[in-house]
Amino acid sequence: ARLNVRVAAAIRPPNGGSWGEYAVAKAMEVLPVTKDTSFEAASSAFVNPLTVLSMIDIATKQNVKTIVNTAGSSALGLQLHRAASKFDIKVLSVVRGEKNAKILSDAGVPPKNIIRSDVDGFQATFKKRCKEENALIAYDAIAGEMSGTLLQNLPKGGELWAYGRLSGKSPIGVEKPGPDGQKYRGYLLVSDYLESEPITTMLKFAYQVRSMLNAELSTSFEHLLSMEEVPEHVKSLKTHQRGGKALISLSN
C-alpha cells in the first residue's frame, strides 16, 4: 500500500544506495518524519542522533548522572550536550583550542564543564572534575594517546567507550585496566549496540529522534550543494580548508 508518508531511511547494501531513485529498506531502518521536518534534518536523522541516544541510554542503565565526551564541540558533541540535559545527565566536554571552547560556551555549556586538552594541567583538571561529578563513563572520539590518558584518570570503576579515531591512530594505553579498575570498551553503534538491543529500544529511539530532530538532535550544515557544485567544493577543501558539514541535494 502507498502510505504517502515522508520518511528518512538508512539504506545499506545490497538494497540500494544514496543515489538511487528507489531503494528497499527494512521497516526498522525507516523513520517517518513530521511535515515540518526539513530535508536537512531528515538527512541527518540516523547516525549522530542514534549514537547520542545510545550514549544516554548506556549511562541511564548504569545510573550514571555525568558523562565525558571528547571532541565536545563537534556536531555530535553539541547534540549530546542538548539531549543529555533532557534526561538530567551532565556532560563534561573535552576540546582542543580556544575556538572549540568558545563554540561550547556559546551553546550554553558552563565553563567548569569545558575541559581543554591543549593547556597545562589538563590531566589534573580532568581527573578532578571527573571525581567531583563522579563521571564514570567517558566516550572517546579521538583515540591515540588520548584514550590511555582518559582511562588512567577516570574515577574508580570508570569505563572508557571508544567510538572514533579522529587522531588517525588506534587507542594507545588501554591494553590493561586502569590503576583503579577502569575498563576500556570498544563501541560501534550498529554491531555493538543496536543489534544487541531488543526491538523496544529501537522503537523508543525512533520516537525520541522524531520528537527531538528539529531541536536537541538538529544538525547545522554550512553548505547545501547540487551535484554540479560538488567537484568545486571538494577542490576548495584542499586549497582553502572551508569547514563545516556539507549536504548534497539531488533536487537543487
Disulfide bonds with the S-S distance in Angstrom:
none
